């Protein structure tokens, strides 16, 4: 069973930055796609950023230019660098890894953007 563990969330002021990490329990070298999703309070989970294949990434319009998704295969870890954070970025962030056609999710990490 593939396990994903997110970390790096917390409380940050508007305009601040956070870096989320997602550690995967298996070798991620050939795992695609992998991505980050955001669930705001009372709303559905939505795609933030995704690595669909080597060198091919997509971002939600709301985060383009502010967030950067990356991965370190040697560490079996995916990252989400979040800059210029806004209050509407508040919520739980989940990482996703599609393995063998199955969606594997982490437990989520809370991000709160507030002054």
C-alpha positions in Angstrom: 0.0 0.0 0.0 1.3 3.4 -1.0 1.4 5.9 1.9 1.8 9.7 1.5 2.6 12.0 4.3 2.2 15.8 4.0 3.9 18.4 6.1 4.9 22.0 6.1 1.5 23.6 6.7 0.9 26.3 9.3 -0.3 29.8 10.0 1.2 32.5 7.8 0.4 36.2 7.2 -0.9 37.4 3.8 2.0 37.8 1.4 4.0 35.1 3.2 5.4 31.8 2.0 5.3 28.2 2.9 6.8 25.0 1.4 4.7 21.8 1.7 6.3 18.4 1.4 4.8 15.1 0.5 6.9 12.0 1.4 5.9 8.8 -0.4 6.5 5.3 0.9 7.6 3.9 -2.4 10.1 4.9 -5.1 8.4 7.7 -7.1 10.8 7.7 -10.1 8.1 6.3 -12.4 5.0 7.6 -10.7 2.9 10.0 -12.8 0.8 12.0 -12.3 1.5 13.5 -8.9 -0.1 16.6 -7.6 -1.4 18.9 -4.9 -5.1 19.6 -4.2 -6.7 22.3 -2.0 -9.9 22.0 0.0 -11.1 25.3 1.4 -13.6 25.3 4.3 -17.0 24.1 3.1 -15.8 23.6 -0.5 -14.8 20.7 -2.7 -11.3 19.6 -3.2 -9.7 21.3 -6.2 -6.5 20.8 -8.2 -3.7 23.3 -7.4 -0.8 21.9 -9.3 0.1 18.6 -11.0 3.1 17.0 -12.6 1.5 14.9 -15.4 4.8 13.6 -16.9 8.5 14.5 -16.8 8.6 18.2 -17.6 4.9 18.7 -17.9 3.2 20.6 -15.1 -0.1 22.4 -14.9 -1.4 24.9 -12.4 -4.7 26.3 -11.4 -5.2 29.8 -12.7 -5.5 31.1 -9.1 -2.0 30.0 -8.2 -0.1 30.4 -11.4 3.0 32.5 -10.9 2.8 32.1 -7.1 3.1 28.4 -6.5 5.7 26.0 -7.8 5.4 22.2 -7.8 8.5 20.1 -7.9 9.8 16.6 -6.9 13.0 15.0 -5.7 12.9 11.4 -6.9 16.0 10.5 -4.8 14.1 11.5 -1.6 10.7 10.2 -2.8 9.3 13.6 -2.0 7.1 16.1 -3.8 7.0 19.8 -2.9 4.7 22.8 -3.2 6.4 26.1 -2.8 3.7 28.7 -2.1 4.6 32.4 -2.3 2.5 35.6 -2.0 -0.1 33.7 0.0 -3.6 35.1 0.2 -6.4 34.4 2.7 -8.3 32.5 0.0 -5.4 30.0 0.0 -6.5 28.8 3.4 -7.5 25.2 3.7 -6.2 21.7 3.8 -3.7 20.7 1.1 -3.5 17.1 0.0 -1.0 15.3 -2.2 -2.0 12.7 -4.7 0.0 10.0 -6.4 -1.5 7.8 -9.1 0.0 4.3 -8.9 -1.3 1.5 -11.0 -4.3 3.5 -11.9 -5.3 4.1 -8.3 -5.4 7.4 -6.5 -3.4 7.5 -3.4 -4.0 10.5 -1.0 -2.2 11.8 2.0 -3.9 12.9 5.2 -3.6 16.6 4.4 -1.8 19.5 6.0 -3.6 22.7 7.1 -2.6 26.1 5.8 -4.1 29.2 7.3 -3.4 32.6 5.8 -4.5 35.3 8.2 -3.2 38.5 9.8 
